[in-house]
Amino acid sequence: MSFNVNLSERLKQVASFLPTGALFADIGSDHAYLPCYVCLQDQTSQAIAGEVNEGPYESALRTVQQFKMDDRIDVRLGNGLAVLDQQEVNQLVIAGMGGSLIRNILEEGKDKLDAVNHIIAQPNIDARSVRKWFIENGYVLENEGILEENGHIYEILSAKRDIRKSPYQEEIKERQLLFGPYLMREKNTAFFNKWLHEYEKLQRVLVQMEEAKVKDQAKVLQFNLELKWMEEIINEIDNQK
């Protein structure tokens, strides 16, 4: 039997944010590959794999059994954080969903977060929603990652409760919420590609909005502002090449 979990680079980077000896839940675990990978790498870690759908739940059970991890990974069927008991985990992973869904899962399960001092989120879209939720609920963004894999670009956000220093600067906070304060500093290739793509997409959206019979002027103004921010950051990276 192979003890190697064939994990995507996206999930490997998510796993890299977890500490040694993690006691964590992976919500929307889908086959439980991430918990198995982490627990095989670190003999002191334990996990709960939560899945809302019967098919992926059964797949997760099989994966855990295959890697003989039944004693350290508990697979549970349920919606969001409903699979958790109070004070049960210290870290939480929610990866591979839209930002608004991640936000909803966190909001609806707030009563299960008392002992959770570290949340790692990997939103497929709308990372800004997750960054805002962290601020509103006492979690401080302490690190971020971004990578490109199989034609998709993924952002990873890591936030903790026991950190005082905020990464946000008041005068550019709205920009940092959109781009990510740490990602703005690093400006790697994946970051550049993401915002070049988003810039071109937003241009097309604005053309359609301008042609509409009824215009949402507030949205048009906001999108034009964001387009300007994107243009500035793309040009800034271009000039550094």
Sine and cosine of phi, psi and omega as CSV:
sin_phi,cos_phi,sin_psi,cos_psi,sin_omega,cos_omega
0.00,0.00,0.71,-0.71,0.02,-1.00
-0.98,0.20,0.67,-0.74,0.06,-1.00
-0.97,-0.22,0.28,0.96,0.04,-1.00
-0.98,-0.19,0.81,-0.59,0.09,-1.00
-1.00,-0.03,0.82,-0.58,-0.01,-1.00
-0.98,0.18,1.00,0.09,-0.11,-0.99
-0.99,-0.14,0.63,-0.77,0.05,-1.00
-0.91,0.42,0.37,-0.93,0.06,-1.00
-0.88,0.47,-0.57,0.82,0.04,-1.00
-0.84,0.54,-0.78,0.63,-0.04,-1.00
-0.96,0.28,-0.48,0.88,0.10,-1.00
-0.89,0.47,-0.64,0.77,0.02,-1.00
-0.94,0.35,-0.61,0.79,0.10,-1.00
-0.85,0.52,-0.74,0.67,-0.02,-1.00
-0.87,0.49,-0.54,0.84,-0.06,-1.00
-0.91,0.42,-0.32,0.95,0.01,-1.00
-0.99,0.12,-0.23,0.97,0.01,-1.00
-0.98,0.21,0.60,-0.80,0.02,-1.00
-0.99,0.17,0.25,-0.97,0.15,-0.99
-0.89,0.45,0.64,-0.77,0.01,-1.00
0.96,0.27,0.45,0.89,-0.04,-1.00
-0.90,0.43,0.62,-0.79,0.16,-0.99
-0.87,-0.48,1.00,-0.05,-0.26,-0.97
-0.78,-0.63,0.31,-0.95,0.13,-0.99
-0.90,-0.44,0.67,-0.75,0.09,-1.00
-0.93,-0.38,0.95,-0.30,-0.09,-1.00
-1.00,-0.05,0.80,-0.59,-0.14,-0.99
0.97,0.24,0.73,0.68,-0.23,-0.97
-0.93,0.36,-0.51,0.86,0.09,-1.00
0.77,0.64,1.00,0.06,-0.02,-1.00
0.98,0.18,-0.12,0.99,0.02,-1.00
0.86,0.51,0.48,0.88,0.01,-1.00
-0.90,0.43,-0.68,0.73,-0.03,-1.00
-0.89,0.45,-0.78,0.63,0.04,-1.00
-0.85,0.52,-0.65,0.76,0.02,-1.00
-0.90,0.44,-0.69,0.72,0.02,-1.00
-0.85,0.53,-0.76,0.65,-0.04,-1.00
-0.89,0.45,-0.72,0.70,-0.07,-1.00
-0.94,0.33,-0.47,0.88,0.09,-1.00
-0.96,0.27,-0.55,0.83,0.02,-1.00
-0.97,0.25,-0.56,0.83,-0.12,-0.99
-0.78,-0.63,0.96,-0.26,-0.08,-1.00
-0.92,0.39,-0.21,0.98,-0.03,-1.00
-0.99,-0.11,-0.02,1.00,-0.05,-1.00
-1.00,-0.04,0.42,-0.91,0.08,-1.00
-0.66,-0.75,0.43,-0.90,-0.09,-1.00
-0.55,-0.83,0.38,-0.92,0.21,-0.98
-0.89,-0.46,0.78,-0.62,0.04,-1.00
-0.96,-0.29,0.91,-0.41,-0.02,-1.00
-0.97,-0.23,0.70,-0.72,0.02,-1.00
-0.59,-0.80,0.71,-0.71,-0.08,-1.00
-1.00,0.06,-0.38,0.92,-0.06,-1.00
-0.95,-0.30,0.60,-0.80,-0.10,-0.99
-0.86,0.50,-0.69,0.72,-0.04,-1.00
-0.86,0.51,-0.84,0.54,0.04,-1.00
-0.88,0.48,-0.54,0.84,0.05,-1.00
-0.88,0.48,-0.72,0.69,0.03,-1.00
-0.90,0.45,-0.64,0.76,0.03,-1.00
-0.89,0.45,-0.66,0.76,0.02,-1.00
-0.89,0.45,-0.67,0.75,0.05,-1.00
-0.86,0.52,-0.70,0.72,-0.01,-1.00
-0.90,0.44,-0.66,0.75,0.00,-1.00
-0.88,0.47,-0.72,0.69,-0.01,-1.00
-0.88,0.47,-0.65,0.76,0.03,-1.00
-0.92,0.38,-0.64,0.76,0.01,-1.00
-0.85,0.53,-0.66,0.75,-0.03,-1.00
-1.00,-0.04,0.16,0.99,0.04,-1.00
0.81,0.59,0.74,0.67,-0.05,-1.00
-0.94,-0.34,0.26,0.97,-0.08,-1.00
-0.83,0.56,-0.52,0.85,-0.05,-1.00
-0.98,0.19,-0.23,0.97,-0.07,-1.00
-0.83,-0.55,-0.24,0.97,0.03,-1.00
-0.82,-0.57,0.85,-0.52,0.00,-1.00
-0.97,-0.25,0.89,-0.45,0.00,-1.00
-1.00,-0.06,0.78,-0.62,-0.06,-1.00
-0.75,-0.66,0.58,-0.82,0.02,-1.00
-0.98,-0.19,0.83,-0.55,0.01,-1.00
0.15,-0.99,0.17,-0.99,-0.08,-1.00
-1.00,-0.02,0.87,-0.49,0.09,-1.00
0.84,0.54,-0.72,-0.69,-0.06,-1.00
-0.99,0.15,0.03,1.00,0.06,-1.00
-0.89,0.45,-0.33,0.94,0.01,-1.00
-0.97,0.26,-0.20,0.98,-0.08,-1.00
-0.99,-0.16,0.52,-0.85,0.20,-0.98
-1.00,-0.06,0.21,-0.98,0.03,-1.00
-0.89,0.46,0.62,-0.79,0.13,-0.99
0.84,0.54,0.48,0.88,-0.15,-0.99
-1.00,-0.01,-0.51,0.86,-0.02,-1.00
-0.74,-0.67,0.37,-0.93,0.03,-1.00
-0.96,-0.27,-0.39,0.92,0.03,-1.00
-0.80,-0.60,0.47,-0.88,-0.03,-1.00
-0.72,-0.70,0.75,-0.66,0.08,-1.00
-0.89,-0.45,0.79,-0.62,0.15,-0.99
-0.74,-0.67,0.94,-0.33,-0.12,-0.99
-0.77,-0.64,0.54,-0.84,0.16,-0.99
1.00,0.09,0.41,0.91,0.04,-1.00
-0.78,-0.63,0.17,-0.99,0.09,-1.00
-0.94,0.35,0.44,-0.90,-0.03,-1.00
-0.87,0.50,-0.63,0.78,-0.02,-1.00
-0.93,0.36,-0.56,0.83,0.05,-1.00
-0.93,0.35,-0.67,0.74,0.06,-1.00
-0.86,0.51,-0.71,0.71,0.03,-1.00
-0.86,0.52,-0.70,0.71,0.00,-1.00
-0.89,0.45,-0.66,0.75,0.02,-1.00
-0.87,0.49,-0.70,0.72,0.02,-1.00
-0.91,0.41,-0.69,0.73,-0.04,-1.00
-0.91,0.42,-0.72,0.70,-0.03,-1.00
-0.94,0.33,-0.39,0.92,-0.03,-1.00
-0.95,-0.31,0.37,0.93,-0.08,-1.00
-0.82,0.57,-0.52,0.85,-0.02,-1.00
-0.93,0.36,-0.19,0.98,0.01,-1.00
-0.99,-0.16,0.10,1.00,-0.13,-0.99
-0.98,-0.18,0.11,0.99,-0.08,-1.00
-0.80,0.60,-0.68,0.74,-0.05,-1.00
-0.99,-0.12,-0.02,1.00,-0.04,-1.00
-1.00,0.08,0.96,-0.29,-0.01,-1.00
-0.98,-0.20,0.02,1.00,-0.07,-1.00
-0.52,-0.86,0.85,-0.53,0.05,-1.00
-0.86,-0.50,0.77,-0.64,0.08,-1.00
-0.90,-0.43,0.88,-0.48,-0.05,-1.00
-0.86,-0.50,0.65,-0.76,0.08,-1.00
-0.80,-0.60,1.00,0.07,0.02,-1.00
-0.98,0.20,0.71,-0.71,0.04,-1.00
-0.95,0.31,-0.56,0.83,0.08,-1.00
-0.62,-0.79,0.30,-0.95,0.13,-0.99
0.83,0.55,0.82,0.58,0.08,-1.00
-0.89,0.45,-0.43,0.90,0.00,-1.00
-0.83,0.55,-0.65,0.76,0.01,-1.00
-0.85,0.53,-0.64,0.77,-0.02,-1.00
-0.95,0.30,-0.67,0.74,0.04,-1.00
-0.85,0.52,-0.67,0.74,0.01,-1.00
-0.91,0.42,-0.65,0.76,0.01,-1.00
-0.89,0.46,-0.67,0.75,0.03,-1.00
-0.83,0.56,-0.74,0.67,-0.02,-1.00
-0.87,0.48,-0.69,0.72,-0.07,-1.00
-0.93,0.36,-0.29,0.96,-0.14,-0.99
-0.82,-0.57,0.38,0.93,0.16,-0.99
0.99,0.17,0.26,0.96,0.08,-1.00
-0.97,-0.24,0.73,-0.69,-0.03,-1.00
-0.96,-0.26,0.83,-0.56,0.05,-1.00
-0.88,0.47,0.86,-0.51,-0.07,-1.00
-0.90,-0.43,-0.20,0.98,0.04,-1.00
-0.22,-0.97,0.37,-0.93,0.06,-1.00
-0.57,-0.82,0.39,-0.92,0.11,-0.99
-0.66,-0.75,0.38,-0.92,0.09,-1.00
-0.54,-0.84,0.69,-0.73,0.01,-1.00
-0.49,-0.87,0.37,-0.93,0.03,-1.00
-0.93,-0.36,0.76,-0.65,0.00,-1.00
-0.53,-0.85,0.79,-0.62,0.03,-1.00
0.78,0.62,0.66,0.75,0.07,-1.00
0.99,0.17,0.05,1.00,0.03,-1.00
-0.88,-0.47,0.51,-0.86,0.04,-1.00
-0.92,-0.40,0.76,-0.65,-0.09,-1.00
-0.85,-0.52,0.70,-0.71,0.12,-0.99
-0.97,-0.25,0.63,-0.77,0.03,-1.00
-0.83,-0.56,0.78,-0.62,-0.05,-1.00
-0.89,-0.45,0.74,-0.68,0.03,-1.00
-0.85,-0.53,0.84,-0.54,-0.06,-1.00
-0.75,-0.66,0.62,-0.79,-0.03,-1.00
-0.77,-0.63,0.39,-0.92,0.01,-1.00
-1.00,0.08,-0.53,0.85,-0.17,-0.99
-1.00,-0.01,0.55,0.84,0.01,-1.00
-0.85,-0.53,0.73,-0.68,-0.04,-1.00
-1.00,-0.04,-0.60,0.80,-0.17,-0.99
-0.99,0.15,0.88,-0.47,0.02,-1.00
-0.99,0.17,0.60,-0.80,0.03,-1.00
-0.99,0.14,-0.08,1.00,-0.10,-1.00
-1.00,0.00,0.59,-0.80,0.13,-0.99
-0.94,-0.34,0.79,-0.62,-0.17,-0.99
-0.82,0.58,-0.64,0.77,-0.09,-1.00
-0.95,0.32,-0.36,0.93,0.02,-1.00
-0.81,-0.59,0.39,0.92,-0.11,-0.99
-0.86,0.51,-0.67,0.74,-0.03,-1.00
-0.89,0.45,-0.61,0.79,0.07,-1.00
-0.91,0.40,-0.68,0.73,-0.01,-1.00
-0.90,0.43,-0.56,0.83,0.06,-1.00
-0.91,0.41,-0.57,0.82,0.01,-1.00
-0.96,0.27,-0.78,0.62,-0.13,-0.99
-1.00,0.01,-0.44,0.90,-0.12,-0.99
0.99,-0.11,0.88,-0.48,-0.09,-1.00
-0.87,0.49,-0.62,0.79,-0.01,-1.00
-0.98,0.22,-0.62,0.78,-0.01,-1.00
-0.92,0.40,-0.56,0.83,0.05,-1.00
-0.89,0.46,-0.56,0.83,-0.01,-1.00
-0.97,0.26,-0.67,0.74,-0.08,-1.00
-0.97,0.25,-0.71,0.71,0.03,-1.00
0.77,0.64,0.82,0.57,0.00,-1.00
-0.98,0.18,-0.04,-1.00,-0.08,-1.00
-0.89,0.46,-0.66,0.75,0.00,-1.00
-0.89,0.46,-0.64,0.77,0.03,-1.00
-0.88,0.47,-0.73,0.68,0.02,-1.00
-0.86,0.50,-0.74,0.68,-0.02,-1.00
-0.89,0.45,-0.64,0.77,0.01,-1.00
-0.87,0.50,-0.76,0.65,-0.13,-0.99
-0.98,0.20,-0.39,0.92,0.15,-0.99
-0.92,0.40,-0.69,0.72,0.04,-1.00
-0.90,0.44,-0.70,0.71,-0.01,-1.00
-0.91,0.41,-0.58,0.81,0.04,-1.00
-0.88,0.47,-0.74,0.67,-0.01,-1.00
-0.91,0.42,-0.63,0.78,0.01,-1.00
-0.91,0.42,-0.69,0.72,-0.02,-1.00
-0.92,0.38,-0.56,0.83,0.08,-1.00
-0.85,0.53,-0.71,0.71,-0.01,-1.00
-0.91,0.42,-0.65,0.76,0.02,-1.00
-0.88,0.48,-0.69,0.72,-0.02,-1.00
-0.91,0.42,-0.60,0.80,0.06,-1.00
-0.87,0.49,-0.71,0.71,0.02,-1.00
-0.90,0.44,-0.65,0.76,0.00,-1.00
-0.91,0.41,-0.62,0.79,0.00,-1.00
-0.93,0.38,-0.48,0.87,-0.02,-1.00
-1.00,0.08,-0.19,0.98,-0.03,-1.00
-0.93,0.38,0.54,-0.84,0.00,-1.00
-0.92,0.40,-0.64,0.76,0.05,-1.00
-0.92,-0.38,0.88,-0.47,-0.06,-1.00
-0.98,-0.18,0.67,-0.74,0.16,-0.99
-1.00,-0.02,1.00,-0.02,-0.14,-0.99
-0.88,0.48,-0.60,0.80,0.00,-1.00
-0.89,0.46,-0.67,0.74,0.00,-1.00
-0.93,0.37,-0.65,0.76,0.02,-1.00
-0.86,0.51,-0.70,0.71,0.03,-1.00
-0.88,0.47,-0.72,0.70,0.00,-1.00
-0.89,0.46,-0.70,0.71,-0.01,-1.00
-0.91,0.41,-0.60,0.80,0.05,-1.00
-0.90,0.43,-0.61,0.79,0.04,-1.00
-0.90,0.43,-0.71,0.70,0.00,-1.00
-0.91,0.42,-0.58,0.81,0.06,-1.00
-0.88,0.48,-0.66,0.75,0.02,-1.00
-0.89,0.45,-0.69,0.72,0.03,-1.00
-0.87,0.49,-0.69,0.72,0.00,-1.00
-0.89,0.45,-0.69,0.73,0.01,-1.00
-0.87,0.49,-0.68,0.73,0.00,-1.00
-0.88,0.47,-0.70,0.71,-0.08,-1.00
-0.96,0.29,-0.55,0.83,0.07,-1.00
-0.91,0.42,-0.71,0.70,0.02,-1.00
-0.90,0.44,-0.61,0.79,0.01,-1.00
-0.88,0.48,-0.70,0.71,0.00,-1.00
-0.93,0.36,-0.67,0.74,0.01,-1.00
-0.84,0.54,-0.66,0.75,-0.04,-1.00
-0.94,0.33,-0.37,0.93,0.01,-1.00
-1.00,0.09,-0.21,0.98,-0.05,-1.00
-0.96,0.29,0.00,0.00,0.00,0.00
